[in-house]
């Protein structure tokens, strides 16, 4: 391995998961890592910025992102917003939990740099003190040079039942920066959690790992060979698509759906732990968001157009500027208001929010998984009004972006530009439509909308017809290489 000053550290950011415990803000169509939960940037952006270095170290490389096809353009757009270029964006054909994702990144890195050191981290954790975390990573490097896999344990400050734990080996000298790991402990009940807190010998399992890519691959070969074969074959057959690396779907589907903890970490005997006490949360529920947001002296945390009167230990969050959320006399309550759904629950039952999602799915409510704002590679749209034979949408197209060249069997469309300029193609005619101008697209016409400007373009679309579903699209050309029937 190279010396510390020349060690190349590759962040591997995992962007899977649906974040159902933060419903209704986080949904399958747009999970919590892409939402600005704390501050103006998203959790994913904060993770990428965290691994950009601390201004003094130069070893950090461009991040490797592992995500699903639905989020590939979200990832690149959000990285572009913060000025970070990814080293690679690896596309999982389907979610298979964290073990195949981690292994695919390790194999990818090892192919180009045999000495690559990877820092594997979820994209949806809150770590307010990035400098302290990077210092913790550096404390783990000597153990990595000895061939160990380093995990990070969070010093607990309460008897938390929502996290797994790490039990440390008997008291040791921590001058080397790491401790030996005795075992992993499953999520405990409250009595067991209190006992572990009192013992002082247990840490929360943060699910963050530091290791040479080659050592990570070897650990999989020893402890999870059934993962290695399918993932290796899938990576070997991967294709580059618009700059993304798409893993081969059939081979990837043959890999077991298993977490990296179960597959490797709980079996490996070359693990070390870096204790970390400078602040961390996996934001696994609204109670965690309340805690991280920093409640006032009454324990009230407000976000968006929300007001509290005589409330205590309460989170009030409103996500639409067009509505105001007011709480009166509330105690130990979480209230989250979205344009299409509202959650109200005792704060100590935040972990039960997943039950609400399951119930809505059972009743086939679209709110279970789909946000009213639908993000596309070219921008986003939201439905303002939906009737039996008409629909009104607001559409925002990013600078330089274009929708596919398409037509519809069942609907006509009216476009009114309200901000910017649209370049509109209707059959053989191409025209510029500026603010306060409109254009009509007859049923069956081949058409396209583009934004030739340097600022987002906003228009109002009025659809009329017998069927208004998003799958009523015949696609002729698409710069985003989507298939027939794909949205947008």
C-alpha positions in Angstrom: 0.0 0.0 0.0 1.1 3.6 -0.6 2.1 5.9 2.2 -0.5 7.9 4.0 0.2 11.1 2.2 -0.3 9.5 -1.2 -3.1 7.1 -0.3 -6.0 7.5 -2.7 -9.3 7.5 -0.9 -12.4 6.7 -3.0 -15.8 7.6 -1.5 -18.4 5.0 -2.4 -21.9 6.5 -1.8 -24.8 4.1 -1.7 -28.0 5.7 -3.0 -30.6 2.9 -2.6 -33.5 2.6 -0.3 -37.0 4.1 -0.2 -37.0 6.0 3.1 -40.5 5.0 4.1 -40.0 6.0 7.7 -39.9 9.6 6.6 -43.2 9.5 4.6 -44.8 11.6 3.3 -41.8 13.7 2.4 -39.7 10.7 1.4 -41.3 8.2 -1.0 -40.2 5.5 -3.3 -40.3 7.9 -6.3 -38.0 10.4 -4.5 -36.4 9.0 -1.3 -35.0 11.0 1.6 -31.4 11.2 0.4 -32.5 13.6 -2.4 -34.6 15.8 -0.2 -33.3 18.9 1.7 -34.2 17.6 5.1 -31.7 19.6 7.1 -30.6 22.9 5.5 -30.6 23.9 1.8 -28.7 21.0 0.4 -29.9 17.3 0.3 -28.5 14.5 2.4 -26.8 13.1 -0.8 -25.2 16.4 -1.6 -24.0 16.7 2.0 -22.4 13.2 1.8 -20.6 14.1 -1.4 -19.4 17.4 0.0 -18.2 15.6 3.1 -15.9 13.4 1.1 -14.5 16.2 -1.0 -11.9 16.7 1.7 -11.2 19.2 4.4 -8.9 21.7 2.5 -5.7 20.2 4.0 -5.8 16.7 2.6 -5.4 15.9 -1.1 -6.0 12.2 -1.2 -9.8 12.2 -1.8 -10.8 11.1 -5.3 -14.1 11.7 -7.1 -17.0 9.7 -5.6 -18.3 6.4 -6.9 -22.1 6.4 -6.7 -24.2 3.2 -6.7 -27.8 3.9 -7.4 -30.9 2.7 -9.4 -31.8 3.7 -12.9 -34.7 5.9 -11.8 -32.3 8.2 -9.9 -29.3 8.3 -12.3 -30.1 11.8 -13.6 -31.1 13.1 -10.1 -27.6 12.0 -8.9 -25.7 13.8 -11.6 -27.9 16.9 -11.4 -27.5 17.2 -7.7 -23.7 16.7 -7.9 -23.5 19.3 -10.7 -25.3 21.8 -8.4 -22.5 21.5 -5.8 -19.7 21.4 -8.4 -18.7 17.8 -7.9 -17.9 15.4 -10.8 -18.5 11.7 -10.0 -15.7 9.2 -10.7 -18.4 6.7 -11.8 -22.2 6.2 -11.4 -22.9 2.5 -11.2 -26.5 1.6 -12.0 -28.0 -1.4 -10.2 -30.6 -3.1 -12.4 -32.7 -3.8 -9.3 -32.2 -3.4 -5.5 -30.3 -6.3 -4.0 -29.5 -4.8 -0.6 -26.1 -3.4 0.3 -23.8 -6.5 -0.2 -24.0 -6.6 -4.0 -23.7 -2.8 -4.2 -20.6 -2.7 -2.1 -19.0 -5.6 -3.9 -19.7 -4.1 -7.4 -18.0 -0.8 -6.3 -15.0 -2.7 -4.8 -14.5 -4.7 -8.0 -14.8 -1.6 -10.1 -12.2 0.2 -8.1 -9.8 -2.7 -7.9 -9.8 -3.1 -11.6 -8.2 0.4 -12.1 -6.2 0.8 -8.8 -5.0 -2.3 -6.9 -4.2 -0.1 -3.9 -7.5 1.8 -3.9 -8.9 2.4 -0.4 -12.7 2.8 -0.3 -14.9 4.6 2.2 -18.4 3.1 1.9 -21.2 5.2 3.3 -24.9 5.6 2.9 -26.2 8.7 1.2 -28.9 9.5 3.8 -27.0 10.0 7.1 -26.5 13.3 8.9 -22.9 14.0 10.1 -22.8 17.7 11.0 -19.0 17.9 11.7 -17.4 16.8 8.5 -13.9 17.7 9.6 -14.2 15.5 12.6 -15.4 12.6 10.5 -12.6 12.9 8.0 -10.1 12.9 11.0 -11.8 9.7 12.1 -11.3 8.2 8.7 -7.6 9.1 8.8 -7.3 7.4 12.2 -8.5 4.2 10.6 -5.9 4.2 7.8 -3.1 2.5 9.8 -5.4 -0.5 10.4 -6.3 -0.6 6.8 -2.6 -0.8 5.9 -2.5 -4.0 8.0 -5.3 -5.5 5.9 -8.2 -4.8 8.2 -11.7 -3.7 7.4 -12.5 -0.7 9.6 -16.1 0.2 10.7 -17.2 3.3 12.5 -19.1 3.1 15.8 -21.0 6.0 17.2 -20.7 6.7 20.9 -24.3 6.3 22.2 -26.0 9.1 24.2 -29.3 7.3 24.8 -30.8 3.8 25.0 -31.7 3.7 21.3 -33.7 0.7 20.0 -33.6 1.6 16.3 -29.9 0.9 15.8 -27.7 -2.1 15.7 -24.7 -2.1 18.1 -21.0 -3.0 18.0 -19.6 -4.6 21.1 -15.9 -3.7 21.6 -13.3 -6.2 22.9 -12.0 -5.8 26.4 -10.4 -2.4 27.3 -7.5 -1.7 25.0 -5.0 1.1 24.2 -6.7 3.4 21.7 -3.5 5.2 20.8 -3.6 3.5 17.4 -7.0 5.1 16.7 -9.0 1.8 16.5 -10.5 -0.8 18.8 -11.0 -4.5 18.1 -14.6 -5.6 17.5 -16.0 -8.4 19.5 -19.3 -8.8 17.8 -22.3 -7.2 16.1 -25.5 -6.9 18.2 -29.0 -6.8 16.7 -31.4 -3.9 17.5 -32.2 -4.4 21.2 -35.3 -3.8 23.3 -35.2 -0.8 25.6 -33.9 -2.7 28.7 -31.1 -4.3 26.8 -30.2 -0.9 25.2 -30.0 0.7 28.6 -27.7 -2.1 29.8 -25.4 -1.6 26.9 -25.4 2.1 27.3 -24.5 1.7 31.0 -21.6 -0.7 30.2 -19.8 1.8 28.1 -18.5 -1.0 25.9 -21.0 -0.7 23.0 -21.3 1.7 20.0 -24.0 2.2 17.5 -23.3 0.6 14.1 -23.1 3.4 11.6 -22.9 1.2 8.6 -19.8 3.0 7.2 -16.7 1.0 6.2 -13.1 1.8 5.3 -11.0 -0.8 3.6 -8.7 -1.5 0.6 -10.9 -2.6 -2.3 -8.9 -5.7 -2.6 -9.4 -6.7 1.0 -13.1 -6.1 0.7 -13.3 -8.3 -2.3 -11.3 -11.0 -0.5 -13.7 -10.9 2.4 -16.6 -11.5 0.1 -14.7 -14.4 -1.5 -14.2 -16.0 1.9 -17.6 -15.3 3.5 -20.1 -14.7 0.7 -18.9 -16.5 -2.5 -22.5 -16.7 -3.6 -22.5 -12.9 -4.1 -19.1 -12.8 -5.8 -20.0 -14.9 -8.9 -23.1 -13.1 -10.0 -21.8 -9.6 -9.3 -18.4 -10.3 -11.0 -20.2 -11.5 -14.1 -22.7 -8.6 -14.0 -19.8 -6.1 -13.8 -17.9 -7.9 -16.6 -20.9 -7.5 -18.9 -21.7 -3.9 -17.8 -22.3 -1.4 -20.6 -21.7 2.4 -20.6 -24.9 4.3 -21.2 -24.8 8.1 -21.4 -21.8 8.0 -19.1 -23.5 5.7 -16.6 -22.2 2.1 -16.0 -25.1 -0.2 -16.2 -24.6 -3.6 -14.6 -25.9 -6.6 -16.5 -29.4 -7.3 -15.2 -29.7 -11.1 -15.5 -26.4 -11.8 -13.6 -27.1 -9.2 -11.0 -30.6 -10.6 -10.3 -28.9 -13.9 -9.4 -27.0 -12.4 -6.5 -28.7 -12.9 -3.1 -30.4 -9.8 -1.7 -28.4 -9.5 1.5 -26.8 -6.7 3.6 -23.1 -6.3 3.7 -23.3 -6.8 7.5 -24.9 -10.3 7.2 -22.9 -11.3 4.2 -19.4 -10.3 5.4 -19.0 -8.2 8.4 -20.5 -10.4 11.0 -18.3 -13.3 9.8 -15.0 -11.5 9.2 -12.2 -11.7 11.8 -10.1 -8.8 10.5 -12.4 -5.9 11.7 -11.4 -2.8 13.6 -13.6 0.0 15.0 -13.0 3.7 15.0 -15.2 5.3 17.8 -16.8 8.5 16.7 -18.6 10.9 19.0 -18.9 14.2 17.1 -22.5 13.7 16.0 -24.2 11.3 13.7 -27.8 10.2 12.8 -29.2 7.9 10.2 -32.4 10.1 10.2 -34.4 6.9 10.5 -37.6 8.6 11.6 -39.2 11.9 12.2 -38.1 11.8 15.8 -34.5 11.8 14.6 -35.2 14.8 12.2 -36.7 16.6 15.2 -33.6 15.9 17.2 -31.1 16.9 14.5 -33.0 20.0 13.5 -32.4 21.5 17.0 -35.6 22.2 18.8 -36.1 25.5 20.7 -36.4 25.9 24.5 -39.9 24.4 24.3 -38.7 21.4 22.3 -40.5 22.8 19.2 -38.9 22.4 15.7 -40.5 24.2 12.8 -39.8 23.9 9.1 -41.5 25.8 6.2 -44.7 27.9 6.7 -45.5 26.4 10.1 -46.5 28.1 13.4 -46.7 26.7 17.0 -48.9 28.0 19.8 -48.3 26.5 23.3 -46.7 23.4 21.9 -44.0 21.3 23.4 -41.6 18.6 22.1 -43.2 18.8 18.7 -42.1 18.8 15.0 -44.2 20.9 12.6 -43.1 20.8 9.0 -45.0 22.3 6.0 -43.7 21.6 2.5 -45.9 23.9 0.4 -45.7 27.7 0.3 -49.4 27.7 -0.5 -50.5 26.4 2.8 -49.7 27.1 6.5 -49.5 24.5 9.2 -50.5 25.6 12.7 -50.3 23.6 15.8 -52.1 24.5 19.1 -51.4 22.9 22.4 -49.6 19.9 20.9 -47.2 17.8 22.9 -44.9 15.1 21.7 -46.4 15.3 18.2 -45.0 15.0 14.6 -47.1 16.8 12.0 -45.8 16.9 8.4 -48.0 18.5 5.7 -47.5 17.9 2.0 -49.8 19.1 -0.8 -51.3 15.6 -1.2 -50.8 14.0 2.2 -50.6 14.9 5.9 -49.0 12.9 8.7 -49.9 13.4 12.3 -48.5 11.0 15.0 -47.0 10.9 18.5 -43.3 11.5 18.2 -42.5 8.3 20.1 -44.4 6.3 17.4 -42.3 7.7 14.6 -41.0 4.2 13.7 -44.6 3.2 12.9 -44.8 5.5 9.9 -43.9 2.5 7.7 -47.2 1.0 8.7 -49.0 3.9 7.1 -47.1 3.4 3.9 -48.1 -0.3 3.9 -51.7 0.6 4.5 -51.8 3.1 1.7 -50.2 0.6 -0.7 -52.8 -2.0 0.3 -55.5 0.5 -0.5 -53.7 1.4 -3.8 -53.3 5.1 -2.8 -50.6 6.7 -5.1 -49.5 8.8 -2.2 -47.8 5.7 -0.7 -44.9 5.8 -3.2 -45.3 8.8 -5.6 -44.7 12.4 -4.9 -47.0 15.0 -6.5 -43.8 16.5 -8.0 -42.4 14.1 -10.6 -38.7 14.4 -11.3 -37.5 13.7 -14.8 -34.0 13.8 -16.5 -35.0 17.2 -18.0 -36.6 18.8 -14.9 -39.9 18.1 -13.2 -43.6 18.5 -13.4 -46.5 18.5 -11.0 -50.3 18.2 -11.5 -52.2 21.3 -10.4 -55.7 20.2 -11.4 -57.0 16.8 -12.5 -60.5 16.2 -13.9 -62.3 13.5 -15.8 -61.1 14.6 -19.3 -58.5 17.3 -18.5 -55.4 17.9 -16.5 -53.4 21.0 -15.7 -49.6 20.7 -15.0 -46.8 23.0 -14.2 -43.7 21.9 -16.1 -40.1 23.1 -15.3 -37.4 22.3 -17.9 -33.7 22.7 -17.0 -31.5 25.0 -19.1 -30.4 23.1 -22.3 -32.7 20.2 -21.6 -35.3 18.7 -23.9 -38.2 16.4 -23.6 -38.4 13.5 -26.1 -39.8 13.8 -29.6 -43.2 12.2 -29.0 -46.8 11.9 -29.8 -50.0 10.8 -28.0 -52.9 8.6 -29.0 -55.5 10.0 -26.7 -54.8 13.6 -25.7 -54.1 17.1 -27.1 -52.1 19.7 -25.2 -52.0 23.5 -24.8 -48.7 25.0 -23.6 -48.5 28.5 -22.0 -45.0 29.7 -21.3 -44.9 31.7 -18.0 -41.1 32.0 -17.5 -38.3 31.8 -20.1 -38.5 30.7 -23.7 -39.5 27.3 -25.1 -38.3 25.9 -28.4 -41.3 23.9 -29.7 -41.4 21.4 -32.5 -44.9 20.4 -33.9 -44.6 18.1 -36.8 -42.4 19.9 -39.3 -42.7 23.4 -37.7 -40.1 24.7 -35.1 -40.8 27.9 -33.3 -39.8 29.9 -30.2 -42.5 30.5 -27.7 -41.8 33.3 -25.1 -43.4 34.4 -21.9 -47.2 35.0 -22.1 -47.3 33.1 -25.4 -49.0 29.8 -26.0 -49.1 27.0 -28.5 -51.6 24.1 -29.3 -50.4 20.5 -30.0 -53.2 18.6 -31.7 -53.9 14.9 -30.8 -51.4 12.7 -32.7 -49.0 15.5 -33.6 -45.3 14.7 -33.3 -43.9 17.3 -30.9 -41.0 18.3 -28.6 -40.3 20.9 -26.0 -36.8 22.3 -25.4 -35.3 25.0 -23.2 -32.6 26.8 -25.2 -32.0 29.4 -22.5 -29.6 29.6 -19.5 -32.4 29.7 -16.8 -35.2 27.2 -16.0 -38.2 27.5 -18.3 -41.6 27.2 -16.8 -44.9 26.5 -18.6 -48.4 25.5 -17.8 -49.7 22.5 -19.8 -53.4 21.8 -20.2 -54.2 18.3 -21.4 -57.5 17.3 -22.8 -58.6 13.9 -24.0 -60.1 10.5 -23.2 -57.0 9.2 -21.4 -54.3 11.2 -19.6 -51.9 8.6 -18.4 -48.2 9.0 -18.6 -47.8 5.8 -20.6 -49.6 7.3 -23.6 -46.4 8.2 -25.3 -45.0 7.1 -28.6 -41.3 8.1 -28.4 -39.3 8.8 -31.6 -36.1 10.4 -30.3 -34.8 10.8 -26.7 -31.5 12.2 -25.6 -31.9 10.3 -22.3 -32.2 6.9 -24.1 -35.5 5.9 -22.4 -37.8 3.3 -23.9 -41.3 3.4 -25.2 -43.9 4.4 -22.5 -41.3 5.8 -20.2 -42.5 9.0 -18.4 -41.7 12.4 -19.8 
